[in-house]
Amino acid sequence: MNFSDSSMNRGRAEAANAIRVKATAFTLIELLVVISIIGILAGLLIPLAGVAQTKMRISRVKAELNSYINAIETYKLETGEYPPDFGDMMKGEGVSSNDYAKYRLYCARNPLYYELGGAIFTNRAFFTLADGEETSINELDKVFKRRSIRNSARVKSDIDFKGFSFKNAQVAILKDNFSAGPEADLKVLMVPVPGPYNLEGKEGKKINPWFYDASSTNRHNKTSYDLWAEIIAGGKTNTIGNWK
């Protein structure tokens, strides 16, 4: 092979490489088109992600609602009554729409955690709870306007309703700002997702509470009880209750 043949072959190879590079490279217009398509797809997916989160929140709260309904109905079968609500609830009879804030506060400060969990009453006017903690008649009265836990007995084997087990994420401690005197670290049931209404919890924690009404004339279920949650999902307030 002479030098002219070698040069010719090298030139052909370089030309072929140039053609391949040109064939595989993106032009500026093509890059802009691809970026635009990606932007359109992202714009379509973001709203779908919001819809998925809304459905997930609602589904989670509905599942917890059904769990509490089953516990309350079991309580009723065992004790003959539904769990009591806030002790001054009957004062909310005929509450006007202007007094809804007070009514909602009454419904939020309910003793469901104590009634569904069960307790043992001692002769020192104290109750020992299923989780081993202790509370007194005076503490219950301060927070819930109730001086007893109906679902209690002198010994554990005598408790009619054996108790509902709670996860840590379902329970929150209220901040003790109800009255003067010894601190009362009492608990309420907490909705697992954010809501528009909050109770003040221990150490500044915001509590989205479960609302419960078993005695006032304002409730939807006149012969039983109302249990509901108010949550923020999809950019709006959603009410999830046992009447709808």
Kinemage of the C-alpha trace (Angstrom):
@kinemage 1
@onewidth
@group {chain A} dominant
@subgroup {mainchain}
@vectorlist {calphas} color= white
{ca met a 1} P 0.000 0.000 0.000
{ca asn a 2} L 1.418 3.371 -0.936
{ca phe a 3} L 1.112 6.625 0.945
{ca ser a 4} L -1.700 7.888 -1.259
{ca asp a 5} L -3.856 4.846 -0.458
{ca ser a 6} L -3.211 5.233 3.265
{ca ser a 7} L -4.149 8.887 3.200
{ca met a 8} L -7.307 8.132 1.256
{ca asn a 9} L -8.414 5.476 3.768
{ca arg a 10} L -7.713 7.809 6.662
{ca gly a 11} L -9.756 10.507 5.014
{ca arg a 12} L -12.650 8.155 4.466
{ca ala a 13} L -12.583 7.083 8.139
{ca glu a 14} L -12.552 10.681 9.337
{ca ala a 15} L -15.445 11.512 7.053
{ca ala a 16} L -17.425 8.520 8.345
{ca asn a 17} L -16.804 9.552 11.944
{ca ala a 18} L -17.920 13.078 11.206
{ca ile a 19} L -21.139 11.746 9.684
{ca arg a 20} L -21.796 9.552 12.758
{ca val a 21} L -21.200 12.468 15.163
{ca lys a 22} L -23.474 14.671 13.131
{ca ala a 23} L -26.150 11.964 13.052
{ca thr a 24} L -26.136 11.359 16.833
{ca ala a 25} L -25.800 14.950 18.117
{ca phe a 26} L -28.876 17.006 19.134
{ca thr a 27} L -29.477 20.372 17.576
{ca leu a 28} L -30.486 23.318 19.765
{ca ile a 29} L -34.060 23.102 18.491
{ca glu a 30} L -34.258 19.397 19.328
{ca leu a 31} L -32.970 20.066 22.857
{ca leu a 32} L -35.566 22.794 23.369
{ca val a 33} L -38.326 20.445 22.191
{ca val a 34} L -37.203 17.733 24.630
{ca ile a 35} L -37.035 20.230 27.525
{ca ser a 36} L -40.526 21.480 26.655
{ca ile a 37} L -41.929 17.948 26.654
{ca ile a 38} L -40.340 17.233 30.043
{ca gly a 39} L -41.859 20.451 31.402
{ca ile a 40} L -45.318 19.513 30.125
{ca leu a 41} L -45.092 16.038 31.672
{ca ala a 42} L -43.950 17.494 35.004
{ca gly a 43} L -46.876 19.921 34.918
{ca leu a 44} L -49.242 17.009 34.446
{ca leu a 45} L -47.697 14.884 37.197
{ca ile a 46} L -47.564 17.502 39.974
{ca pro a 47} L -51.381 17.865 40.241
{ca leu a 48} L -51.703 14.087 40.175
{ca ala a 49} L -49.305 13.868 43.122
{ca gly a 50} L -51.530 16.307 45.034
{ca val a 51} L -54.608 14.223 44.265
{ca ala a 52} L -52.814 11.083 45.445
{ca gln a 53} L -51.820 12.769 48.727
{ca thr a 54} L -55.412 13.952 49.278
{ca lys a 55} L -56.793 10.456 48.726
{ca met a 56} L -54.134 8.965 50.991
{ca arg a 57} L -54.962 11.374 53.843
{ca ile a 58} L -58.694 10.813 53.566
{ca ser a 59} L -58.262 7.047 53.355
{ca arg a 60} L -56.006 7.001 56.415
{ca val a 61} L -58.466 9.003 58.526
{ca lys a 62} L -61.427 6.896 57.374
{ca ala a 63} L -59.582 3.722 58.388
{ca glu a 64} L -58.901 5.146 61.854
{ca leu a 65} L -62.507 6.339 62.140
{ca asn a 66} L -63.795 2.823 61.425
{ca ser a 67} L -61.396 1.404 63.997
{ca tyr a 68} L -62.746 3.750 66.695
{ca ile a 69} L -66.344 3.054 65.681
{ca asn a 70} L -65.753 -0.675 66.190
{ca ala a 71} L -64.189 0.008 69.594
{ca ile a 72} L -67.075 2.261 70.672
{ca glu a 73} L -69.704 -0.243 69.532
{ca thr a 74} L -67.904 -3.017 71.424
{ca tyr a 75} L -67.853 -0.753 74.490
{ca lys a 76} L -71.613 -0.300 74.121
{ca leu a 77} L -72.210 -4.049 73.881
{ca glu a 78} L -70.133 -4.716 76.991
{ca thr a 79} L -71.232 -1.819 79.211
{ca gly a 80} L -74.723 -1.054 77.923
{ca glu a 81} L -73.876 2.601 77.183
{ca tyr a 82} L -71.788 4.619 74.792
{ca pro a 83} L -68.660 6.243 76.233
{ca pro a 84} L -69.370 9.595 77.916
{ca asp a 85} L -68.290 12.849 76.296
{ca phe a 86} L -67.162 16.163 77.814
{ca gly a 87} L -69.044 16.618 81.079
{ca asp a 88} L -70.523 20.014 80.225
{ca met a 89} L -71.681 18.943 76.763
{ca met a 90} L -75.344 19.253 77.687
{ca lys a 91} L -74.723 22.949 78.275
{ca gly a 92} L -74.221 23.097 74.535
{ca glu a 93} L -77.880 22.244 73.874
{ca gly a 94} L -79.317 24.674 71.377
{ca val a 95} L -75.888 26.235 70.729
{ca ser a 96} L -76.222 28.790 67.927
{ca ser a 97} L -73.876 28.945 64.966
{ca asn a 98} L -72.092 31.808 66.735
{ca asp a 99} L -71.235 29.434 69.592
{ca tyr a 100} L -69.810 26.700 67.362
{ca ala a 101} L -66.301 27.431 68.604
{ca lys a 102} L -67.323 26.537 72.153
{ca tyr a 103} L -69.229 23.482 70.970
{ca arg a 104} L -66.224 22.238 69.011
{ca leu a 105} L -63.962 22.762 72.025
{ca tyr a 106} L -66.346 20.674 74.129
{ca cys a 107} L -66.301 17.919 71.504
{ca ala a 108} L -62.506 18.007 71.270
{ca arg a 109} L -61.975 17.623 75.032
{ca asn a 110} L -63.461 14.167 75.343
{ca pro a 111} L -62.295 11.262 77.553
{ca leu a 112} L -62.416 8.590 74.824
{ca tyr a 113} L -58.781 7.635 75.419
{ca tyr a 114} L -59.577 6.745 79.042
{ca glu a 115} L -62.921 5.093 78.427
{ca leu a 116} L -61.795 2.911 75.532
{ca gly a 117} L -58.557 1.967 77.261
{ca gly a 118} L -60.135 1.111 80.618
{ca ala a 119} L -58.780 1.702 84.119
{ca ile a 120} L -58.568 0.350 87.647
{ca phe a 121} L -59.889 2.570 90.444
{ca thr a 122} L -58.016 2.634 93.739
{ca asn a 123} L -59.213 3.712 97.172
{ca arg a 124} L -56.986 6.797 96.935
{ca ala a 125} L -59.312 8.348 94.315
{ca phe a 126} L -56.821 7.513 91.586
{ca phe a 127} L -57.199 5.535 88.377
{ca thr a 128} L -54.471 3.300 86.994
{ca leu a 129} L -54.704 3.181 83.204
{ca ala a 130} L -53.980 0.371 80.790
{ca asp a 131} L -50.616 1.960 79.932
{ca gly a 132} L -49.632 1.922 83.617
{ca glu a 133} L -49.979 5.673 84.148
{ca glu a 134} L -52.100 7.119 86.911
{ca thr a 135} L -54.605 9.964 86.995
{ca ser a 136} L -56.908 11.328 89.657
{ca ile a 137} L -60.537 12.353 89.969
{ca asn a 138} L -59.479 15.984 90.319
{ca glu a 139} L -57.371 15.888 87.154
{ca leu a 140} L -60.215 14.356 85.150
{ca asp a 141} L -62.560 17.018 86.440
{ca lys a 142} L -60.171 19.824 85.455
{ca val a 143} L -59.896 18.758 81.827
{ca phe a 144} L -62.988 16.742 80.955
{ca lys a 145} L -65.506 17.861 83.595
{ca arg a 146} L -65.833 14.183 84.561
{ca arg a 147} L -64.968 12.847 88.003
{ca ser a 148} L -64.661 9.222 87.008
{ca ile a 149} L -63.828 6.758 84.271
{ca arg a 150} L -66.982 4.752 83.678
{ca asn a 151} L -65.046 1.821 82.221
{ca ser a 152} L -63.137 1.024 85.414
{ca ala a 153} L -63.204 -1.501 88.228
{ca arg a 154} L -61.434 -2.391 91.451
{ca val a 155} L -59.489 -5.151 89.716
{ca lys a 156} L -58.588 -5.545 86.052
{ca ser a 157} L -60.580 -8.748 85.596
{ca asp a 158} L -63.769 -6.866 86.477
{ca ile a 159} L -63.479 -4.257 83.714
{ca asp a 160} L -66.420 -4.853 81.372
{ca phe a 161} L -64.729 -3.622 78.233
{ca lys a 162} L -61.207 -5.015 78.230
{ca gly a 163} L -59.709 -2.045 76.473
{ca phe a 164} L -58.543 -0.694 73.166
{ca ser a 165} L -54.820 -0.504 72.440
{ca phe a 166} L -53.527 2.791 71.082
{ca lys a 167} L -50.404 3.599 69.107
{ca asn a 168} L -48.251 6.550 70.174
{ca ala a 169} L -49.221 8.474 67.026
{ca gln a 170} L -52.898 8.274 68.016
{ca val a 171} L -52.541 9.995 71.387
{ca ala a 172} L -51.346 13.434 72.482
{ca ile a 173} L -50.938 15.161 75.851
{ca leu a 174} L -52.887 18.370 76.378
{ca lys a 175} L -51.138 21.413 77.752
{ca asp a 176} L -52.329 22.001 81.293
{ca asn a 177} L -53.862 25.473 81.074
{ca phe a 178} L -57.347 24.690 82.365
{ca ser a 179} L -57.113 25.783 85.965
{ca ala a 180} L -54.747 26.467 88.815
{ca gly a 181} L -53.345 23.624 90.843
{ca pro a 182} L -51.205 20.552 90.196
{ca glu a 183} L -50.379 19.855 86.575
{ca ala a 184} L -52.638 17.343 84.833
{ca asp a 185} L -51.032 15.596 81.863
{ca leu a 186} L -54.209 14.192 80.365
{ca lys a 187} L -54.547 12.790 76.883
{ca val a 188} L -56.857 13.041 73.887
{ca leu a 189} L -57.084 11.105 70.647
{ca met a 190} L -55.230 12.813 67.820
{ca val a 191} L -56.024 12.740 64.086
{ca pro a 192} L -52.962 11.535 62.122
{ca val a 193} L -53.028 14.380 59.553
{ca pro a 194} L -53.161 18.207 59.908
{ca gly a 195} L -56.428 20.028 60.431
{ca pro a 196} L -57.763 23.594 60.588
{ca tyr a 197} L -58.507 23.432 64.321
{ca asn a 198} L -55.919 22.664 66.964
{ca leu a 199} L -55.726 22.152 70.698
{ca glu a 200} L -52.572 23.209 72.460
{ca gly a 201} L -50.451 20.260 73.419
{ca lys a 202} L -47.504 19.664 75.681
{ca glu a 203} L -44.298 21.485 74.690
{ca gly a 204} L -46.057 23.593 72.080
{ca lys a 205} L -47.334 20.688 70.043
{ca lys a 206} L -50.415 21.343 67.933
{ca ile a 207} L -53.081 18.667 68.286
{ca asn a 208} L -55.714 18.021 65.645
{ca pro a 209} L -58.266 16.252 67.874
{ca trp a 210} L -61.005 13.744 67.218
{ca phe a 211} L -64.378 15.294 68.015
{ca tyr a 212} L -66.961 13.313 69.981
{ca asp a 213} L -70.537 14.146 71.019
{ca ala a 214} L -72.767 11.547 72.691
{ca ser a 215} L -75.244 13.717 74.568
{ca ser a 216} L -76.070 17.128 73.072
{ca thr a 217} L -79.052 17.836 70.839
{ca asn a 218} L -76.695 19.215 68.182
{ca arg a 219} L -75.408 15.850 67.051
{ca his a 220} L -76.365 14.249 63.743
{ca asn a 221} L -76.898 10.753 65.175
{ca lys a 222} L -79.586 11.511 67.742
{ca thr a 223} L -79.765 8.001 69.198
{ca ser a 224} L -76.045 7.287 69.353
{ca tyr a 225} L -73.044 9.603 68.947
{ca asp a 226} L -71.102 11.746 66.499
{ca leu a 227} L -67.428 11.028 65.940
{ca trp a 228} L -65.560 13.046 63.362
{ca ala a 229} L -62.292 14.602 62.224
{ca glu a 230} L -61.588 17.799 60.336
{ca ile a 231} L -58.545 17.575 58.091
{ca ile a 232} L -56.804 19.666 55.451
{ca ala a 233} L -56.520 17.766 52.187
{ca gly a 234} L -56.459 19.048 48.641
{ca gly a 235} L -56.157 22.626 49.879
{ca lys a 236} L -59.516 22.577 51.683
{ca thr a 237} L -61.103 21.395 54.929
{ca asn a 238} L -62.654 17.927 54.784
{ca thr a 239} L -64.995 16.595 57.486
{ca ile a 240} L -64.875 12.836 57.935
{ca gly a 241} L -67.500 11.526 60.347
{ca asn a 242} L -69.761 8.608 61.193
{ca trp a 243} L -72.863 10.265 59.748
{ca lys a 244} L -71.599 10.766 56.174
